[in-house]
Amino acid sequence: MSFTDKQIQILEVAEKLFANKGFDGTSIRDIAAEAGVNVAMISYYFKSKENLMQSIFEKSMGSFRLRVESLLKDDSLSSFQKMEILIDEKIEGIMERQRFYKIMICEQVTNKNPIIIEFVNEMKKKNAEAVNKLIREGQKKGEYKKGIDVILLLSTLFGTISQTLINKEQYREINRLQSLSEDEFEAGLKKQMGTYIKIIFKAI
């Protein structure tokens, strides 16, 4: 689904408020006030707060599948080069969209919105199917081993990134990186996670 500039503005405001105040703690009026629009406009675009949350997930998670599908069409890259691009882009994306991933983790842990959870699970399924196509392509070319568990592979990717970000201050302290600026630290962390995940994927 494509979104207009106004819809994207509303989605970004809603994402910020949901991350800071939680889904239950945020009202449509809060979102309208922060976005500088009236409640009727939000209702017109999204119908309900649940649909608004669903659109946030669709916007963020759908882009991953589209990226996999675009890489599948690129014959200039090996299957593993495509996977390395996905790894780097997913690290970058999660670090840039930490608010969204905070919402996703909270929604899955609290499990208060079954409609949202069902939608997230459906999006995960579609993303896994797309990655499975990439893996099958690599297996046909003899670049990947047989018997790869796609769900565990994606759990390794997303779990490593999200848990590292949750514990990044501990990571910084243990590795004695306090002298680095925030930008220097995050750049180094991206590089280290990328190297680490690629080593694991190569072994798998």
Buried (B, 14 or more C-beta within 10 A) or exposed (E): EEBEEEBEBBBBBBBBBBBEEBBEEBEBEBBBBBBEBEEEBBBEBBEEBBBBBBBBBBBBBBEBBEBBEEBBEEEEEEBBEBBBBBBBBBBEBBBEBBBBBBBBEBBEEEEEBEEBBEBBEEBBEBBBEBBBBBBBBBBEEEBBEEEBEBEEBBEBBBEBBBEBBBEBEEBBEEEEBEEBEEEEBBEBBBEBBBEEBBEEBEEE
